[in-house]
């Protein structure tokens, strides 16, 4: 790479990454260093057995509840371009004359929705929409990382 190309790339990167994102990287590096210090000074792995984390609440012992839901395609706006199938990490989407999704393979990452050039992929399930609304209202604010190991 010549000096001119390097300078151009450097200028683009500096423009792309704002001071805020640089500050976030610095905070993440500091957090990682503090966490490493805590972990390496533990007397044994059992020292974490009684760890209490604020904000935790009891979860169902069965884990996450399965949802038989996946994004659907609005046929009127779909151009069958295949972008959704190309970004699906589990190959749950197949393209023939239309778009088909295998619900059992879908992990609901919504990559197909985010990448659809015509916004034809949507989530229509009312329970899913309610969850998304709740998460947006309650989990949108950035929170600083905390280490709970004394």
Residue, then its C-alpha position, 0 to 999 in steps of 0.5 A: x500500500x503506498x503512502x497516498x492510499x494509506x492516508x486515504x484509508x486513514x482519513x476514511x477510518x477517522x471519519x467513520x469512527x467518531x470520538x464517541x466510538x473511540x471512547x467506547x473502545x477505550x472503555x471496553x479495553x479498560x473493562x477487559x483489563x479490570x475483568x482480567x485482573x479480577x479473574x486471575x486473582x480468584x482463589x479458585x473457580x468455586x469462589x464465584x459460586x455465591x455470586x449475586x448479580x443485581x437485576x437478576x430475576x428468576x428465569x424458567x428452569x426450562x430456558x427460553x420458550x420456543x416460538x414458532x414464529x419467523x419473519x414473513x415476506x410481503x409478496x406485493x413488495x418482494x422482488x425475489x432478489x435473494x438478499x434475505x437468503x444470502x444473509x440468513x445465518x442458518x439457511x432457513x430461507x429458500x428462494x424459488x418463485x417465492x421466498x419460503x422460511x423454515x421456521x424450525x431453522x429460523x433463529x429470529x436474528x432478523x438479518x433478512x428484515x434488516x437487509x431486504x432492499x424493498x422492506x418486504x420481510x417483516x415480523x407480523x406475530x403480535x407476541x414478537x412485536x410486543x417483545x420488541x416494543x418492550x425491549x426498545x422501551x426498556x433496554x435502549x439506553x446504554x449502560x456502563x459495564x460492571x464487574x460483580x466479583x469482589 
